[in-house]
Amino acid sequence: MQMTDFFSKQCCLGTIGLILAGFGTLFAIFWVDILETQIINELKLAPDTRTYDMWKSPPLDLSIEIYLFNWTNHEDFLNASSKPIVKELGPYVFTEKPDKVDISWHPENATVSFGKLSVFHFDAEKSKGSLDDVITSVNIVALSAAEKVRWENYVEQKKVSLGLSLYNQEIHVTKTAREFLFDGYEDDLIEVAKQMSAFSSDIEVPFDRAGYFYMRNNSASLMGHYNMYTGADDISKIGKIGNWNYGQRTEFFEGHCGMINGSAGEFYPPYLKKDQVSFFSPDMCRTLPFDFERESEVEGILGYKFTGGAKTIDNGTLFPENSCFCAGECMPSGVLNISSCRYGSPVFVSFPHFYAADPFYLDQVEGINPSREKHEFFLTIEPKMGIPLEVAARFQLNLLIRPSTNVALYQEVPTVFFPVLWFQQKVLINPEMAADLRQVLALPTIGYICAGVAIIFGVLLILWFPLLKLICGTARSQRERDVEREKRTPAGPDGSDSPLIFTNGVKAEIKTKPHDKGSCDKEPYN
């Protein structure tokens, strides 16, 4: 009966141990696949997912910091021996509330179409300066008019020259910060051009006021129409831009430079590699590449840091494949010619203070001090899930002033890439989101630990009785050897079983202590 109970217990524990060990092994093998499937399903963009809420209206505190350059010696500009001197003012800080509008889902090709809308409010407390600050800068209206006819015939150029003279246009203009930024300012030339556009299809005037951020506040039209992949059919395509303004290429650059590709700027695919990421910029009408620099930790999370370098802002000087971005005029590395994208205005984009640019640009203006810490463009992305951890988007707007033979106002000006402003948008993952992300990233390790515990515990249950039998069997063998040794010990001088030892004539008898039965002796197999 005892033997039957013993084998029943052994069989029961062994079965439980086998189940635990098997479950732990299978869990260890398939846990990562199960987890990845679940994460991928959560990452896909759809109306009923958590990702959708974060995409449509990000729960982060967003802001834009704008720095304006005040031209302090504009009266000496025509003096060949005098460089333009600029003084940086700001930052003028605006809070941003982004949203997606006109959302339309396309399940047939796993994309979504939308417009980007942002509402900006001036943050006086965080700003250094007032929107009523008076600033002198380049007269972009007059400069754009002169550039518009640069390659036209003599008569057309003289018409513009006469118009600039009649309306008392100067090379510089003095306005308030609010007028240069979101509010814009009126100009007689714009009004005349709008009237003329009614009679000529060659004249395009998209704005009724001049201002670098005019029409950007509470409007989605300036950013264009987006079409982006949701990752529903292929998670590696999530966030990738499908088309922009209903096309897969722009009309502003030739060849592969006109192709619309890269990320739409908000999602990146999971399991990112250490090579390169890129995103499409509607402001520049082109895709910008960023190279992997190093691994970086943000809020306790390891990420890949990608930075903008020479290739990002090269027009073909250093990288011949970028020559199609020249738009007909190749400049030294460090600025991007986006004139064709800005209605013909001579607008060139660089990193702030011409950071990472050819010294050619730094030598033209005084008051420029590039710094990697302040002016580098970078983004840090968690590679396993493709979530941006930290972003510092920084760009500078420059206007090209150069001589124009038949436009009197610009006949004797020097050639200068003039900085007018730079801005930065910094985004850092908040502590709550970082904590959630750390938990998700820890799940594979937690799963393996649980699987390991199950396997170890299961193996112990399977081997419990065999190990106990081995231990007890060893102990029993040792007792048997002790008993056998006692039997072989000779009898004492008095005939007793115990040996006698005589010490100084005194007889001492050694008694053997009977062995207590241990727990092993109580087992059924004994």
ZICOR-V477434 format. One record per residue. N is the residue number from 1. RES is the residue in one letter. PSI is psi in degrees with one decimal (none if undefined). OMEGA is omega in whole degrees, -180 to 180 (none if undefined). D_CENTER is the distance of its C-alpha to the mean C-alpha in Angstrom with 1 decimal. Layout:
# ZICOR-V477434
N/RES/PSI/OMEGA/D_CENTER
N/RES/PSI/OMEGA/D_CENTER
This chain:
# ZICOR-V477434
1/M/-45.3/179/70.3
2/Q/-40.2/179/68.3
3/M/-39.0/179/67.2
4/T/-44.3/178/66.0
5/D/-39.3/-179/63.9
6/F/-49.3/-180/62.4
7/F/-30.2/177/61.3
8/S/-44.8/179/60.0
9/K/-43.6/180/57.8
10/Q/-42.1/-179/56.7
11/C/-41.6/-179/55.9
12/C/-50.4/180/54.0
13/L/-39.0/178/51.8
14/G/-40.4/179/51.2
15/T/-45.8/178/50.1
16/I/-44.1/179/47.6
17/G/-41.1/179/46.3
18/L/-40.9/179/46.0
19/I/-46.0/180/44.0
20/L/-46.6/-180/41.6
21/A/-41.1/179/41.2
22/G/-43.3/179/40.7
23/F/-43.8/179/38.2
24/G/-40.0/179/36.2
25/T/-47.9/179/36.2
26/L/-39.6/180/35.1
27/F/-41.7/179/32.4
28/A/-36.0/-178/31.1
29/I/-42.7/-171/31.2
30/F/-3.0/-175/29.6
31/W/-47.3/-178/27.4
32/V/-41.0/179/24.1
33/D/-42.2/179/24.9
34/I/-44.4/-179/25.8
35/L/-44.3/-180/22.7
36/E/-40.5/178/20.4
37/T/-42.3/180/22.4
38/Q/-42.9/180/22.1
39/I/-43.5/180/18.3
40/I/-41.4/178/18.0
41/N/-34.3/179/20.5
42/E/-30.3/-178/18.5
43/L/-27.8/-178/15.2
44/K/138.7/-179/17.3
45/L/119.5/179/17.4
46/A/159.2/-175/21.0
47/P/-23.3/-175/23.0
48/D/19.6/-179/24.0
49/T/160.4/176/20.8
50/R/-31.8/179/18.7
51/T/-36.2/-179/15.7
52/Y/-45.8/-179/17.7
53/D/-40.3/180/18.3
54/M/-31.3/180/14.8
55/W/-45.7/-175/14.1
56/K/-44.6/180/17.3
57/S/88.6/-175/17.3
58/P/134.8/-179/14.2
59/P/27.5/-178/15.9
60/L/154.7/175/14.1
61/D/106.1/-177/16.0
62/L/145.0/178/14.8
63/S/163.7/176/16.6
64/I/131.5/178/17.1
65/E/125.2/-176/19.1
66/I/131.3/177/21.5
67/Y/129.3/179/23.8
68/L/144.2/177/26.9
69/F/121.1/178/29.2
70/N/124.5/-178/32.8
71/W/106.9/-171/35.2
72/T/-16.4/-179/38.0
73/N/42.7/-176/40.5
74/H/-26.3/-179/40.4
75/E/-17.4/-180/44.3
76/D/13.3/-172/44.3
77/F/-34.6/-178/41.9
78/L/-1.8/177/44.8
79/N/114.7/-174/46.0
80/A/-25.5/-177/45.0
81/S/-0.6/-176/45.0
82/S/124.6/175/42.5
83/K/150.5/172/38.7
84/P/136.6/177/36.8
85/I/126.6/-179/35.8
86/V/150.9/176/32.9
87/K/126.1/-179/31.9
88/E/129.5/178/28.5
89/L/143.7/179/28.8
90/G/-169.3/12/26.4
91/P/148.4/168/23.8
92/Y/110.7/-171/24.7
93/V/132.9/177/22.3
94/F/129.9/172/21.8
95/T/148.1/-177/20.3
96/E/131.8/174/18.6
97/K/99.3/-178/19.2
98/P/157.7/178/17.4
99/D/159.2/175/19.1
100/K/134.9/-178/19.6
101/V/164.0/178/23.2
102/D/47.2/-178/25.5
103/I/131.1/179/23.7
104/S/125.4/-177/25.5
105/W/142.4/-180/24.9
106/H/82.0/-177/26.0
107/P/-22.1/-178/26.6
108/E/-29.0/176/28.6
109/N/15.7/175/25.5
110/A/50.1/177/22.8
111/T/168.1/175/21.2
112/V/138.7/178/21.0
113/S/146.3/-177/22.0
114/F/171.1/172/21.2
115/G/151.7/179/21.1
116/K/125.2/179/18.8
117/L/138.0/178/20.8
118/S/141.9/176/20.1
119/V/126.2/-177/22.7
120/F/139.2/176/22.7
121/H/135.4/-179/25.1
122/F/132.3/179/26.1
123/D/94.7/-175/25.6
124/A/-33.9/-177/28.6
125/E/-38.8/-178/28.2
126/K/-11.2/-177/24.9
127/S/153.0/174/26.0
128/K/88.5/-175/28.2
129/G/172.3/-178/30.7
130/S/154.0/176/32.1
131/L/-9.7/177/31.6
132/D/4.1/175/35.2
133/D/134.7/-180/34.7
134/V/127.0/-173/36.6
135/I/141.0/175/34.8
136/T/131.7/-178/36.1
137/S/-172.2/-180/34.0
138/V/140.6/176/34.5
139/N/93.5/-174/36.3
140/I/-27.6/-179/33.8
141/V/-49.9/180/36.4
142/A/-41.7/-179/39.2
143/L/-41.5/180/36.9
144/S/-37.1/178/35.5
145/A/-43.1/-180/39.1
146/A/-39.9/-180/40.2
147/E/-28.9/-178/37.4
148/K/-31.4/-177/38.0
149/V/13.9/-176/41.5
150/R/-37.9/-177/40.9
151/W/13.0/176/41.7
152/E/176.6/-179/44.3
153/N/173.6/-176/48.1
154/Y/-41.7/-176/50.1
155/V/-45.3/-179/51.2
156/E/-39.7/179/47.8
157/Q/-39.3/-180/46.6
158/K/-30.7/176/49.8
159/K/-46.3/179/49.2
160/V/-41.1/179/45.9
161/S/-43.5/178/47.5
162/L/-41.1/180/50.2
163/G/-40.9/178/47.9
164/L/-36.2/179/45.9
165/S/-42.1/-178/49.3
166/L/-34.8/-177/50.7
167/Y/18.2/173/47.8
168/N/41.4/179/47.8
169/Q/143.4/177/44.3
170/E/170.5/-179/43.1
171/I/-31.0/-180/40.4
172/H/166.1/176/38.8
173/V/143.1/-180/38.4
174/T/120.6/-178/38.3
175/K/176.0/175/36.5
176/T/164.5/179/34.8
177/A/-40.5/-179/31.1
178/R/-34.0/179/31.0
179/E/-37.6/178/32.8
180/F/-24.4/-173/30.4
181/L/-106.1/-170/27.4
182/F/-30.3/-175/27.5
183/D/-35.6/-177/31.3
184/G/172.6/179/32.3
185/Y/151.6/-180/35.9
186/E/151.0/178/38.8
187/D/134.9/-177/40.3
188/D/-34.0/-179/43.6
189/L/-36.9/179/42.3
190/I/-41.8/-180/39.8
191/E/-42.4/178/42.6
192/V/-43.4/-179/44.9
193/A/-37.8/179/42.3
194/K/-37.7/177/41.6
195/Q/-38.8/-180/45.4
196/M/-30.1/-179/45.7
197/S/-20.2/178/42.9
198/A/-19.7/-178/45.3
199/F/-6.5/-178/47.7
200/S/126.6/179/45.4
201/S/-11.9/-180/42.5
202/D/-15.5/-178/41.4
203/I/117.8/-180/40.4
204/E/118.8/179/37.1
205/V/95.3/-174/36.3
206/P/-15.5/-177/33.2
207/F/155.1/175/33.4
208/D/-2.4/176/36.3
209/R/159.3/178/35.0
210/A/136.2/-180/33.1
211/G/136.5/-172/29.9
212/Y/-27.0/178/26.5
213/F/18.8/180/24.7
214/Y/137.7/-179/27.8
215/M/4.7/178/27.5
216/R/-26.5/-177/23.8
217/N/124.0/176/24.7
218/N/37.4/178/25.3
219/S/139.0/-180/25.3
220/A/-5.0/-174/23.4
221/S/-33.3/-175/25.5
222/L/-30.8/-178/23.9
223/M/-11.7/177/20.5
224/G/-178.4/-178/22.5
225/H/123.9/-178/22.6
226/Y/148.2/167/19.6
227/N/123.1/-171/20.1
228/M/146.4/178/17.3
229/Y/138.9/-177/17.6
230/T/-15.3/-177/17.5
231/G/6.1/-177/17.6
232/A/-35.8/-180/21.0
233/D/-22.9/-179/22.8
234/D/106.9/-174/20.1
235/I/-22.4/180/16.9
236/S/-13.1/-179/15.6
237/K/0.2/-176/15.7
238/I/133.6/179/13.9
239/G/-9.6/-179/12.0
240/K/136.0/-178/13.8
241/I/131.6/179/15.9
242/G/-51.4/174/19.6
243/N/166.6/-180/21.3
244/W/131.4/-175/21.4
245/N/40.8/173/24.6
246/Y/21.2/178/26.2
247/G/157.1/179/25.8
248/Q/3.5/173/24.0
249/R/159.2/179/24.5
250/T/166.8/178/25.2
251/E/6.6/-172/28.5
252/F/-23.1/-180/27.2
253/F/150.2/-178/26.7
254/E/165.7/175/28.8
255/G/-146.1/-178/28.2
256/H/-18.3/179/24.8
257/C/-22.3/179/23.3
258/G/-2.8/-180/24.2
259/M/142.3/177/22.4
260/I/112.2/-179/19.7
261/N/-176.2/-178/16.9
262/G/-172.9/-180/13.3
263/S/155.9/173/10.8
264/A/-1.3/174/11.9
265/G/2.3/-176/8.6
266/E/-32.8/179/8.1
267/F/147.6/172/8.2
268/Y/146.1/-175/7.6
269/P/151.0/177/10.7
270/P/164.1/-180/11.6
271/Y/52.1/-179/13.0
272/L/143.8/179/10.7
273/K/160.8/-179/12.8
274/K/62.0/177/12.9
275/D/-73.8/-175/13.8
276/Q/145.2/171/11.8
277/V/160.6/180/9.2
278/S/155.4/174/10.4
279/F/154.1/-178/10.6
280/F/131.0/179/13.9
281/S/115.4/178/15.0
282/P/-26.9/178/18.1
283/D/-29.3/-178/19.2
284/M/-5.0/178/19.5
285/C/34.8/-178/20.5
286/R/167.8/178/18.7
287/T/137.8/-179/15.7
288/L/125.5/179/13.8
289/P/146.8/177/12.9
290/F/134.7/-174/10.7
291/D/148.2/176/12.2
292/F/134.1/179/11.4
293/E/-53.0/-177/12.9
294/R/170.3/172/13.2
295/E/140.9/-176/12.4
296/S/142.6/-179/11.6
297/E/128.9/179/12.5
298/V/121.0/-179/11.1
299/E/39.6/178/13.7
300/G/10.9/-179/15.4
301/I/130.5/180/12.6
302/L/129.2/180/12.0
303/G/169.0/175/8.6
304/Y/125.5/179/8.2
305/K/123.2/177/7.8
306/F/135.5/-176/8.0
307/T/154.5/174/10.3
308/G/131.2/-179/12.5
309/G/-152.2/-176/16.0
310/A/-38.3/-177/19.4
311/K/-31.0/-178/18.6
312/T/-36.9/-174/16.1
313/I/29.8/180/19.0
314/D/141.4/179/22.0
315/N/18.5/179/24.7
316/G/-8.2/-180/26.5
317/T/-45.5/-178/28.1
318/L/-32.9/-178/26.1
319/F/103.2/-175/24.8
320/P/-30.0/-179/27.6
321/E/-14.6/179/25.5
322/N/1.7/-175/24.0
323/S/-24.4/179/27.5
324/C/-5.6/174/27.3
325/F/-3.0/-178/25.0
326/C/-25.2/-177/27.9
327/A/39.4/176/29.4
328/G/-19.4/-179/32.8
329/E/104.2/-179/32.4
330/C/130.2/180/30.5
331/M/164.6/175/29.6
332/P/154.4/-177/28.7
333/S/139.0/176/25.2
334/G/-15.7/177/22.9
335/V/152.3/178/23.2
336/L/125.2/180/22.4
337/N/106.2/180/25.4
338/I/25.5/-179/24.5
339/S/-42.9/-178/28.2
340/S/-26.5/180/28.7
341/C/-16.5/-177/25.8
342/R/43.3/174/27.3
343/Y/32.6/176/30.8
344/G/-6.1/177/32.2
345/S/140.1/-176/31.3
346/P/68.0/-177/30.7
347/V/129.3/178/27.1
348/F/137.3/-178/25.0
349/V/139.9/176/21.4
350/S/177.0/168/20.4
351/F/156.7/-178/18.2
352/P/139.4/178/19.9
353/H/27.8/-180/23.4
354/F/35.9/176/23.1
355/Y/136.0/179/20.9
356/A/16.7/-179/20.9
357/A/166.3/176/23.5
358/D/140.0/179/27.1
359/P/-16.3/178/29.6
360/F/-38.2/-177/31.4
361/Y/-36.5/-179/29.4
362/L/-30.8/-178/29.7
363/D/-10.0/-175/33.5
364/Q/-22.1/-173/34.0
365/V/143.2/175/33.1
366/E/145.4/-179/33.8
367/G/8.2/-180/31.6
368/I/127.7/-179/28.4
369/N/88.7/-178/26.8
370/P/141.7/179/23.4
371/S/130.8/180/21.5
372/R/-43.9/-177/18.4
373/E/-38.2/-175/17.6
374/K/-24.7/-167/18.1
375/H/1.3/180/17.1
376/E/140.0/174/14.4
377/F/123.5/179/11.3
378/F/159.4/172/8.2
379/L/135.0/180/4.5
380/T/124.9/-173/4.4
381/I/133.4/173/3.8
382/E/119.0/-169/7.3
383/P/-31.9/-175/9.2
384/K/-33.0/-178/12.0
385/M/-7.1/178/10.7
386/G/29.1/-178/7.5
387/I/125.7/176/6.2
388/P/130.2/179/3.1
389/L/-37.9/-179/5.7
390/E/136.5/180/6.0
391/V/135.1/172/5.9
392/A/94.2/-178/9.3
393/A/116.6/-174/10.4
394/R/125.1/177/14.0
395/F/157.1/179/16.7
396/Q/138.1/176/20.5
397/L/129.9/179/23.2
398/N/147.1/177/26.3
399/L/131.9/180/29.7
400/L/114.7/174/31.9
401/I/128.7/-180/35.5
402/R/160.8/-177/38.1
403/P/146.3/175/41.8
404/S/113.5/-170/43.2
405/T/-40.1/-172/46.8
406/N/7.9/175/48.1
407/V/109.9/-170/46.2
408/A/-41.3/-176/48.2
409/L/-26.6/-175/45.5
410/Y/17.9/-176/43.3
411/Q/-35.4/-172/46.1
412/E/16.3/-179/46.0
413/V/150.4/173/42.4
414/P/164.4/177/40.5
415/T/120.0/-176/37.4
416/V/132.0/168/34.4
417/F/101.7/-169/30.7
418/F/120.2/177/30.6
419/P/129.0/180/27.5
420/V/-33.5/177/27.8
421/L/161.6/168/24.6
422/W/155.2/-177/21.0
423/F/159.2/176/18.3
424/Q/143.0/173/15.0
425/Q/111.7/-179/12.7
426/K/130.2/180/11.1
427/V/130.5/178/9.4
428/L/131.6/180/9.7
429/I/135.2/-177/10.0
430/N/161.0/-176/13.8
431/P/-35.9/-179/16.3
432/E/-46.9/179/17.5
433/M/-36.6/179/14.3
434/A/-40.0/179/13.6
435/A/-42.9/178/17.2
436/D/-42.0/-179/17.1
437/L/-39.0/178/14.2
438/R/-38.3/178/16.2
439/Q/-43.1/180/19.2
440/V/-42.4/-179/17.8
441/L/-23.0/180/16.7
442/A/-12.0/-176/20.2
443/L/-41.4/178/22.0
444/P/-44.3/-180/22.7
445/T/-43.5/179/24.3
446/I/-41.5/179/26.2
447/G/-43.7/180/27.5
448/Y/-37.9/178/28.7
449/I/-45.9/179/30.5
450/C/-42.1/179/32.2
451/A/-41.3/179/33.2
452/G/-40.9/178/34.6
453/V/-43.3/180/36.6
454/A/-41.8/-180/38.1
455/I/-46.9/-179/39.1
456/I/-47.0/-179/40.7
457/F/-40.6/178/42.5
458/G/-42.8/179/43.7
459/V/-39.9/178/45.1
460/L/-40.6/178/46.9
461/L/-39.5/179/48.5
462/I/-38.2/-175/49.6
463/L/2.8/-174/51.1
464/W/-56.5/-177/52.5
465/F/-42.7/176/56.2
466/P/-40.5/179/56.5
467/L/-41.3/179/55.2
468/L/-41.9/179/57.7
469/K/-39.6/180/60.5
470/L/-44.5/-179/59.7
471/I/-47.9/-179/59.8
472/C/-37.2/179/62.9
473/G/-39.7/178/64.6
474/T/-43.1/180/64.0
475/A/-42.1/-180/65.5
476/R/-40.7/179/68.5
477/S/-37.5/179/69.2
478/Q/-39.7/179/69.3
479/R/-40.5/179/71.8
480/E/-37.4/179/74.0
481/R/-37.3/178/74.1
482/D/-42.2/180/75.1
483/V/-43.6/180/77.9
484/E/-37.6/179/79.2
485/R/-36.8/179/79.3
486/E/-36.3/-180/81.3
487/K/-31.8/-178/83.8
488/R/-5.1/-180/84.5
489/T/128.8/-177/85.3
490/P/155.0/-179/89.2
491/A/160.4/-179/91.3
492/G/171.1/-178/92.6
493/P/-25.0/-178/96.1
494/D/7.7/178/97.3
495/G/-3.2/179/96.4
496/S/169.8/179/93.4
497/D/-20.9/-177/90.1
498/S/135.7/178/88.5
499/P/149.2/179/89.1
500/L/140.8/176/91.1
501/I/124.6/180/90.3
502/F/123.6/179/93.1
503/T/114.3/-179/92.3
504/N/36.6/176/95.2
505/G/5.5/-179/97.5
506/V/130.1/-179/95.4
507/K/126.8/177/94.3
508/A/131.2/-178/90.6
509/E/129.4/177/89.4
510/I/118.8/179/85.7
511/K/136.1/176/84.6
512/T/135.3/-178/81.7
513/K/125.7/179/79.2
514/P/142.4/-177/78.7
515/H/129.5/177/75.0
516/D/141.1/177/73.2
517/K/126.3/179/71.6
518/G/-172.4/-178/67.8
519/S/-30.7/-180/65.3
520/C/-32.1/-178/65.3
521/D/-15.4/-178/69.0
522/K/-8.4/-178/68.4
523/E/148.6/-176/66.1
524/P/-32.3/-175/67.8
525/Y/2.4/174/67.6
526/N/none/none/70.1
